Amino acid sequence: MKKGFSLLELMIVIIILGLLAALVMPNLIGKSEEAKRKLVCIQAKSIKQALDMFKADNGTYPTTEEGLKALVKNPDPTKYKNFSPSGYFSEGKIPKDSWQNPFIYINSNGNIDIISLGSDGKEGGEGDAKDISYQKDCKK
């Protein structure tokens, strides 16, 4: 006599697995985007720390026009005489957001903000595509 599973036993196992998947999947969907949004805040915080070191060395934040590139290469050696010779990022590269888009840097009279355009890479957006501002969304 052969030993094995009957068709009924296999069907019961498949139904149980299907029910488990139906219960677990809704909890997992959307967690990936939520994790990416949280990672953006961590990355923005590291950029803010680099900007703070830049300001400590040079007395001011880089201008909006100089941008985050000023953290890697001195934009004006006569203006920023105490610029760190190695820059302010160990790899010499400015991190990109979770969707591999560059961060936007705004310096408005010393009030700085670091912005990610979200999953769509465009200004504005709703839900997962919503822009993420360090000042508004990450400093909680």
Summary of the structure (lengths in Angstrom):
residues: 140
radius of gyration: 24.0
end to end distance: 67.5
largest distance: 91.0
contacts: 335
relative contact order: 0.13
helix: 44%
strand: 11%
